[in-house]
Amino acid sequence: MQNIWLHAFTVFMGFFAIMNPIANVPVFIGLTSDDDTKTTAAIALRALLLAFAIVALFSVAGKIIFELFGLTLPAFRLTGGLLVFLVGFHMLQGNHSSVQHPSHAEKQKPAEDSLGIAVSPLAMPILAGPGTIATAMNFSSGGGITELLVTISMFGVLCVLTYILFIFGEKLVFFIGPSALGVITRMMGLILASIGTQMVIEGIRGAFSLAG
């Protein structure tokens, strides 16, 4: 039981670091600045439900994708680890990685309606970008049904937390200030880079096992 709780904490922190909901609050506020409270809440809910569906799909179908494309877990851990490390490295510098976040031009693309931004760029790639998907597949593909359920559940918990942060975003930014947001981003970057390094180490170890 203790190992399950430890695994759940590790999964939650991994998702929290790469999705970084606190640092994404200003992004959400900027994207929804012209919308009323009701529309803003609807955008947040739709974006997070879609992000949850994407992560759950890749968590469940991870092994099937491996078999379909002839991939091995060590190969995925190496590639995913490098990807996660790259995102963390950019965050350590106080920047958003282009792997996980859209460019300014992409954010300015006109949408069919206000709720369009819930799909892009919010759900994909800000909330469920390649780094988040790689993290989900890594946590869920190496274990059994328990690890899979824990991975999906922890991302669900994070989605609920992110929804609350988005709804009260303006108050949060005013309370902690932009300087604190920068510090949080760098802390999350350090955690994320460490997780990526660990994934690479496990991938290398697994590759040697397959070769042996």
ABEGO torsion letter per residue (X at the ends): XAAAAAAAAAAAAAAAAAAGAAAAAAAAAAAAAABBAAAAAAAAAAAAAAAAAAAAAAAAAAAAAAAAAGBBAAAAAAAAAAAAAAAAAAAAAGBBBAAABBBAAAAABBBABAAAAAAOAAAOAAABBAAAAAAAAAAAAABBAAAAAAAAAAAAAAAAAAAAAAAAAAAAAAAAEAAAAAAAAAAAAAAAAAAAAAAAAAAAAAAAAAAX
